[in-house]
Each structure stands twice: as structure tokens, then as C-alpha cells.
Amino acid sequence: MDNPLLILADHAAGWRDRPLDPALAHHARRALVDWFAALLPGCRLPPATLLAAALAGEEAAPGAASATSYVDGLPSPLRRAALLNATASHAVEFDDIHRDSGYHPGSPTIAAALAAAEIRGTGMDGLLRGIIAGYEVGCRIGLAVQPSHYRNWHTTGTIGTMGAAAATAVVLGCDADRTAHAIATAATMAGGLQQAFRGAGMSKPLHPGHAAEAGALAALAASSGVTGALDVLHGPVGFAAATSEDSGKWETALAGLGQDHAIAVITFKNHGCCGHIFAALDGLDALRRAHGFGPEDIEQIHVGGYGPTKTICDRPVAETEQEARFSLQYCAAALLVLGGVRLAAFAPERLRDPAIRALMPRIAVSLDPELADAYPQRRAARVRVTLRDGRALERFQPTRKGDPDLPLSDDDLSAKFLELAGPVTGGAAARDLLDRLWHGAALPGPVRLLPLG
């Protein structure tokens, strides 16, 4: 078979100068707006804040070309900025998803591409081209190894290295050959284990952080002539063979290359938790709105879901913020008690909210074989609510709000951005940044965060 890495690298490098359709550029701006919405609140949280402190002293030398670390505001070398910004942008679980590959492309790809664009001094056009290329490479490699890859691996940490490498290589102006070597080197740096977020700990946001930094390093190395193994994706002991059931579904992954674009079919999150909970939350919210019940009316809630809804998100006990974001029981209870699952749902006082805690034991999750067979192309849920008055309400939720077949509008994305960024930067600054992200020809530049307290 033809070498998939060379095909993807040639396609990615072509984004340096091929005509950029305005609609596709707009999709990339949507991804950029959404990335900043997730990034800015994460800049105030561990592990990004702790990581910035750990890397104190590694800022850019005076007078050297630098990129912005939005976490601490310091001018930084490319790799430091990519690492910190990608980590922060995954911290509040509001970053984007490529549904069919089960991958959060924005955190590693945009963090690396933006840092490279600042170092190189390119404008918005160059950044958007790098983002499109990075999404295309990462998402398509993800398609080749899913769904089996996701049983043990965190796709954003693994695939993210290659998406970040491709995006950075394009921004740095690498040709197809050097882009191929960047992707190849990034592939052997891939990592990120599911076990890291099955319990407590801060490792999960470090996965895209590492992916962004490793991808940037691979691209910098390739731009200076460092070579990689060009059969590393599909070879007998390569990436696909090592991390999935076979050597990769490359015909599926490459189908429509050049006509269909990953950046145009991205899911933008409408809830601040694991995406495998979304369909259940959307179905439950639809029932609540239609029938007007509240948490005090609930006898029992049952959710039938696909594989990861059960294996990752069936968490009747959730004590920490991290555990709560991956607990269907917590998030469903929070939706009914608070009216939504936004940042406030994971504040310390909410984690101890007796109304939420009282409702959680009445929520059960099971695997629905039909929905499991349709995953990952469909992320659905069956929700059954039994009320204390004896009524039983049911809803099949075929998709998630924010998925490409039920997308968030530009106005929805703007509202999400202002909701998440406004408290961190101030309302006027958030609106100014939002306008530059939607319409500006220059890179967004540094953003001043409000003092805590």
C-alpha cells in the first residue's frame, strides 16, 4: 500500500500556499475562538499554574524571538509556550472534539501552531493554514486507529503529537519532505494513558501539553534536517500496530483527502465535562424542559449509553473536580440542581452540594449494545426518568448539541467565549479579543488576566 505518512505530509505541506477557501478559513477561526474560550479559564488552574512555576527561569532570553505563555504572561520559547498553553486549554474540559476519531485536536494543535506563528512572525493567515493542516493530519491518523486505540490510550496525548507536528511544520514553512519527518519523529514521542484519568490526579491536561511540546520539537528538529522513520505509522511494529488492533484503517483515514476537511466537522462543547456524558445531558435536559420536573421529583434516572459512557463515566462516587467532570451521576445531578453543567458546577462548594449528592445515588448507567455498535460515528443515549408521581419519561438522544449535525452557531461560540473568558480578562477585554479572533489579520498577542480576588 502507499505510505500514508507521505500522503498526509504532502497534503499538509500544501496548506502553506494553496488557495484558502473563506468558508474553511472561517471554520479554523471557529476553532481558534473555541480554543481561547477553553484556554483562558484554564490559565488560572493547576496543573498549568504549577507547571509554569516548575518552568520558572526557562523564559525567552531578552531580545530573542518569543511566543506568549498565556498562563503566566511571560515571553517564552516555542516549546514552553506550547506546553503551558496546551495544558491550560484542556484543564476545564471545554475544548473541541473530532467525533469520529475521539480526539481533542485544538489543545495540542493550536497551542503549538500559535507559538510557532508568534516566533516566526506570521499573521493570522499563516496560523489558520497551520491549524487546518494539523487538524487534517491528526484527525485522519485518529480515524486509522480508532476505536480500539481508545481502550488504553488517550487519543489527545498520542495523536496530538502528530497534529501538533504537522501544524508547526506548516507554520515554519517546511516542505513535504521535512513535514513527513516531523510527523514521523512526533509519532515515536506519542504517549498518554487512559488510566491517568480514570481516577484522581492532574495528568490528563498534561497529555495535550506534552503533545504540543513534542510536536513542536519534532517540527523544529525536522526543519533543521533531523529525519524520522517514514514507515512509523503503518509499519509492522509502528504506531498503528502498537496502539490498535491492526496496522491501521488507512483507506478509511485517507478517504476524501482534499475534498473533506476535519476542521469543518468539529464538535464544540456545550457542557464543561467529558464529552461521553453529553448525549445523556442533552436528553435529560430535553425531558426536563418538556415536562417541567425538578430534582425533588426524581425517583430514578437510567441512562443507556455507548462504551466509554459506561466504562469511563459511570462513577457513582466522585469526590474531586477531576472525578466529577467524568461522572455521569454528578453531571446529571448538577444539570438538574443548577440548570447547567458549566464552570460553576465544579466549584468546591458545589462538589459538596447536598442536593447534588442526594440525587447521585438515583442515577444508573448501563451499556446499550446498539449504541455501542454505532460508536464512535454516533454518540447517542437513551434516557429514562421515573418520577415520584409514577410517570416514566423516555427519550432517545441521537446526537449531542455541538456535534456537526447539531452544531453550535457562531453566536453560540461567541456567548461561550464571553462566558468563560470574561471573568478572567474582564468583559471589555474579552469582547475586544473576540473581535480580533473573528476578524483580525494579525495574531491575537498577549492577553492580560485580571488579578485573582
C-alpha positions in Angstrom: 0.0 0.0 0.0 1.0 3.6 -0.5 2.7 5.2 2.5 0.0 7.1 4.5 2.5 9.3 6.3 3.9 10.6 3.0 0.4 11.2 1.6 -0.6 13.2 4.8 2.7 15.1 4.8 2.3 16.1 1.2 -1.3 17.3 1.8 -0.3 19.2 5.0 2.6 21.0 3.4 0.3 22.1 0.6 -1.5 24.3 3.0 1.4 26.7 3.0 0.3 28.2 -0.3 -2.8 26.6 -1.7 -5.9 28.8 -2.1 -7.7 29.1 1.2 -11.4 29.0 0.8 -13.1 31.6 3.0 -15.5 29.1 4.4 -12.7 26.8 5.5 -10.8 29.8 7.0 -13.9 30.6 9.0 -14.1 27.0 10.3 -10.5 27.5 11.5 -11.4 30.8 13.2 -14.3 29.0 15.0 -11.7 26.5 16.3 -9.5 29.4 17.4 -12.3 31.2 19.2 -13.3 28.0 21.0 -9.6 27.2 21.9 -9.2 30.6 23.6 -12.5 30.1 25.4 -11.2 26.9 26.9 -7.6 28.3 27.4 -8.2 31.4 29.4 -10.0 30.0 32.5 -7.5 27.1 32.5 -4.7 29.6 32.8 -5.6 30.1 36.4 -5.8 26.5 37.4 -3.5 23.7 38.2 -1.7 21.9 36.7 -1.0 24.8 34.3 -0.1 27.2 37.1 2.1 24.6 38.9 3.8 23.7 35.6 4.5 27.4 34.9 6.2 27.7 38.4 8.2 24.5 37.7 9.5 26.0 34.5 10.4 29.4 36.0 13.7 30.5 34.6 13.0 29.0 31.2 11.5 32.1 29.7 12.8 33.6 26.4 16.1 35.5 26.6 15.8 39.3 26.3 15.7 40.3 22.6 15.0 36.7 21.4 12.0 35.8 19.3 9.3 34.6 21.7 5.8 33.3 22.0 3.2 34.1 24.6 2.6 31.9 27.6 -0.9 32.9 28.5 -0.6 31.1 31.8 2.0 33.5 33.3 2.2 36.2 30.6 5.9 35.6 30.1 7.6 35.7 26.7 8.7 32.1 26.1 10.5 29.8 23.7 8.2 28.0 21.3 8.2 24.7 23.3 7.5 26.3 26.7 4.6 28.3 25.3 3.1 25.3 23.5 3.4 23.1 26.6 1.8 25.6 29.0 -0.9 26.8 26.7 -2.0 23.3 25.6 -2.1 22.2 29.2 -4.2 25.1 30.3 -6.6 24.7 27.3 -7.6 21.2 28.4 -8.0 22.0 32.1 -11.7 22.9 32.2 -12.8 20.2 29.7 -14.4 22.7 27.3 -12.0 22.1 24.4 -13.2 20.8 21.0 -13.6 17.3 19.7 -13.3 15.4 16.4 -16.1 13.0 17.0 -15.1 10.1 14.7 -11.5 9.9 15.9 -12.4 10.5 19.5 -9.8 13.3 19.7 -9.5 16.8 21.1 -7.4 18.4 18.3 -7.5 22.0 19.4 -5.5 21.8 22.6 -2.2 20.4 21.2 -2.6 21.7 17.6 -3.5 25.3 18.2 -1.1 25.7 21.1 1.8 24.6 19.0 0.8 26.4 15.8 0.2 29.7 17.6 3.5 29.6 19.4 5.3 28.9 16.1 3.4 31.7 14.3 4.5 34.1 17.0 8.1 33.0 16.8 8.1 33.2 13.0 6.2 36.5 12.9 3.4 35.3 10.6 -0.1 36.7 10.5 -3.5 35.2 11.0 -3.5 33.6 7.5 -0.4 31.6 8.3 -1.8 30.5 11.6 -5.1 29.4 10.1 -3.3 27.3 7.4 -1.2 25.6 10.1 -4.4 24.8 12.1 -6.2 23.3 9.1 -3.2 21.2 8.3 -2.7 20.0 11.8 -6.3 19.1 12.3 -6.3 17.2 9.0 -3.3 15.1 9.9 -4.2 14.4 13.5 -7.9 13.6 12.9 -7.1 11.3 10.0 -4.5 9.3 11.9 -7.0 9.0 14.6 -9.5 7.5 12.2 -7.0 4.9 11.2 -6.6 3.5 14.8 -10.0 4.0 16.3 -12.0 2.7 18.1 -9.5 0.1 19.5 -6.8 2.7 20.3 -9.1 4.4 22.8 -9.3 1.3 25.0 -5.9 2.0 26.6 -4.7 5.3 25.1 -5.7 8.9 25.4 -6.0 10.0 21.8 -5.3 13.6 22.6 -1.9 12.7 24.0 -1.0 10.3 21.3 -2.4 11.6 18.1 -1.9 15.1 19.3 1.8 14.9 18.9 1.4 14.3 15.2 -1.3 17.0 14.7 0.9 19.5 16.5 4.0 18.5 14.5 2.2 19.0 11.2 0.7 22.3 12.2 4.1 23.6 13.5 5.9 22.4 10.4 3.5 24.2 8.1 3.8 27.4 10.1 7.6 27.1 10.0 7.4 26.7 6.2 8.7 23.1 6.0 8.3 21.4 2.6 6.6 18.0 2.3 9.7 16.0 3.0 10.5 17.8 6.2 6.9 17.8 7.3 6.9 14.0 6.8 10.0 13.7 9.1 8.3 16.0 11.6 5.3 13.7 11.8 7.5 10.6 11.9 9.5 11.9 14.8 6.4 13.0 16.6 4.9 9.6 16.3 7.6 7.9 18.3 7.1 10.6 21.1 3.4 9.8 21.4 2.0 9.0 24.9 -0.9 9.3 27.2 -2.6 6.5 29.1 -6.3 6.1 29.9 -5.5 5.1 33.4 -4.2 8.6 34.0 -7.8 10.0 34.1 -9.7 7.0 35.5 -9.1 8.4 39.0 -7.6 11.4 40.7 -4.5 13.2 39.6 -3.5 16.1 37.3 -2.0 14.1 34.4 -4.8 14.4 31.9 -4.2 18.1 30.9 -0.5 17.3 30.6 -1.3 14.9 27.8 -2.0 17.7 25.2 0.7 19.8 26.8 3.3 17.1 26.1 1.8 16.5 22.7 2.1 20.2 21.8 5.7 20.4 23.1 6.7 17.1 21.5 5.1 18.0 18.1 6.8 21.4 18.2 10.1 19.8 19.0 9.7 17.3 16.2 8.9 20.1 13.7 11.9 22.2 14.8 14.1 19.2 14.5 12.8 18.3 11.0 13.2 21.9 9.9 16.9 21.6 10.8 17.3 18.2 9.0 16.6 15.6 11.7 15.0 12.6 10.0 12.4 10.1 11.2 11.3 6.6 10.2 8.9 7.3 7.4 7.1 3.9 7.8 6.5 4.6 11.5 2.7 4.9 11.1 1.9 1.7 9.2 5.0 -0.5 9.6 4.7 -3.9 11.3 5.8 -2.5 14.7 4.8 1.1 14.0 2.3 3.4 15.7 -0.9 1.7 14.5 0.3 -1.8 15.1 1.5 -0.9 18.6 -1.6 1.0 19.7 -4.6 -0.5 17.9 -5.8 -3.9 16.7 -4.0 -3.9 13.4 -1.7 -1.8 11.2 -4.4 0.9 10.7 -7.5 1.5 8.6 -5.7 3.8 6.2 -8.2 3.6 3.3 -10.8 4.9 5.7 -8.5 7.5 7.1 -7.5 8.9 3.8 -10.9 8.8 2.1 -11.9 12.2 0.8 -8.5 13.8 1.4 -8.5 17.2 -0.3 -12.3 17.3 -0.6 -13.5 16.7 3.0 -11.8 18.6 5.8 -11.7 17.7 9.5 -11.8 21.3 10.6 -15.3 21.6 9.1 -16.8 18.8 11.2 -15.6 19.6 14.7 -17.7 19.3 17.8 -17.7 22.3 20.1 -18.6 21.5 23.7 -21.8 22.8 25.2 -21.0 21.3 28.6 -17.9 21.6 30.8 -17.3 17.9 31.3 -16.4 14.7 29.5 -18.0 14.5 26.0 -19.2 10.9 26.6 -21.7 12.4 29.0 -23.2 15.0 26.6 -25.9 12.9 24.9 -27.3 11.9 28.3 -27.3 15.5 29.5 -28.9 16.8 26.3 -31.6 14.1 26.5 -32.2 14.7 30.2 -32.4 18.5 29.7 -34.9 18.0 26.8 -37.1 15.9 29.1 -36.9 18.4 31.9 -37.9 21.3 29.6 -40.8 19.3 28.1 -42.2 18.1 31.4 -41.1 20.6 34.0 -39.8 18.3 36.7 -37.1 19.2 39.2 -34.6 17.3 41.3 -37.1 16.8 44.1 -39.4 14.9 41.7 -36.9 12.3 40.7 -37.3 8.7 41.7 -34.7 7.3 39.4 -32.8 8.1 36.2 -31.4 5.4 33.9 -29.0 6.1 31.0 -28.2 3.6 28.3 -25.0 4.6 26.5 -22.2 3.5 24.3 -18.9 2.0 25.5 -17.0 4.9 27.1 -20.2 6.4 28.6 -20.2 3.2 30.8 -16.5 2.4 31.2 -15.3 5.9 31.8 -18.2 7.9 33.0 -20.2 5.5 35.2 -18.9 7.0 38.5 -21.4 6.9 41.3 -18.7 8.3 43.7 -16.9 11.4 42.6 -15.1 13.4 45.2 -12.6 15.6 43.3 -13.2 18.1 40.5 -11.5 15.8 38.0 -13.7 12.8 39.1 -16.8 15.0 38.9 -16.1 16.0 35.3 -16.0 12.3 34.4 -19.0 11.2 36.5 -22.3 11.0 34.6 -24.0 10.7 38.0 -22.5 14.0 39.2 -23.1 15.9 36.0 -26.7 14.8 35.5 -27.5 15.7 39.1 -25.7 19.1 38.6 -27.7 19.7 35.5 -31.0 19.3 37.4 -29.9 21.2 40.5 -28.1 24.0 38.8 -29.7 24.2 35.4 -26.5 23.5 33.5 -23.0 22.0 33.7 -20.7 24.9 33.3 -17.6 26.0 35.3 -19.7 26.8 38.4 -20.8 23.2 38.6 -17.3 22.2 39.7 -16.6 24.9 42.2 -15.6 23.5 45.6 -18.9 24.4 47.3 -20.8 22.6 44.5 -18.8 19.4 44.9 -20.2 19.3 48.4 -23.8 20.4 47.5 -26.2 18.2 49.4 -28.9 18.5 46.7 -26.5 17.1 44.1 -25.2 14.4 46.4 -28.7 13.3 47.3 -29.6 12.8 43.6 -26.5 10.9 42.5 -27.4 7.5 44.0 -30.6 7.6 42.0 -28.8 7.7 38.6 -27.7 4.5 36.9 -25.8 3.8 33.7 -25.7 0.7 31.5 -24.2 -0.3 28.2 -26.7 -0.2 25.3 -25.4 -2.7 22.7 -27.0 -0.9 19.8 -25.4 2.4 20.8 -22.1 0.7 21.4 -22.1 -0.7 17.9 -22.7 2.8 16.4 -19.8 4.4 18.3 -17.7 6.4 17.5 -19.6 7.8 14.5 -22.7 8.2 16.6 -22.6 9.4 20.3 -26.2 8.7 21.5 -28.0 8.0 24.7 -31.3 6.5 25.9 -32.6 8.3 28.9 -35.4 7.1 31.2 -36.7 9.2 34.1 -39.0 7.8 36.7 -40.8 10.4 38.7 -42.1 10.1 42.3 -45.7 10.5 40.9 -45.3 7.3 39.0 -44.7 8.7 35.5 -41.9 7.2 33.4 -40.5 9.5 30.7 -38.2 8.3 28.0 -36.1 9.9 25.3 -33.6 8.7 22.7 -31.0 11.4 22.1 -29.4 10.6 18.7 -26.6 13.1 18.9 -25.1 15.9 21.1 -25.6 19.6 20.8 -22.4 20.9 19.4 -21.8 17.9 17.1 -21.5 18.7 13.3 -25.1 17.5 12.8 -26.4 19.7 15.6 -23.7 22.5 15.6 -23.2 25.5 17.8 -23.7 28.7 15.8 -21.1 31.5 15.7 -23.3 33.3 18.2 -23.3 30.3 20.5 -19.5 30.2 20.3 -19.2 33.9 21.0 -21.5 33.5 24.0 -19.4 30.6 25.3 -16.2 32.6 24.8 -17.6 35.6 26.7 -18.9 33.4 29.5 -15.6 31.6 30.0 -13.1 34.4 29.2 -15.0 37.4 30.6 -14.4 36.6 34.3 -10.7 36.1 33.6 -9.9 39.1 31.4 -12.8 41.5 32.1 -15.7 42.0 29.8 -14.4 44.7 27.6 -11.0 42.9 27.0 -12.9 39.7 26.3 -15.1 41.4 23.7 -12.0 43.1 22.1 -10.1 39.8 21.9 -13.2 38.0 20.5 -13.5 40.6 17.7 -9.8 40.1 16.8 -10.2 36.4 16.7 -13.2 36.5 14.4 -12.0 39.3 12.1 -8.3 40.2 12.7 -5.5 39.8 10.2 -2.8 39.8 12.9 -2.2 37.3 15.7 -4.1 37.9 18.9 -1.0 38.7 21.0 -0.7 38.8 24.8 -3.8 38.9 27.0 -3.8 40.5 30.5 -5.5 38.4 33.1 -7.4 40.1 35.9 -5.8 39.7 39.4 -7.3 36.8 41.4 -9.6 38.0 44.1 
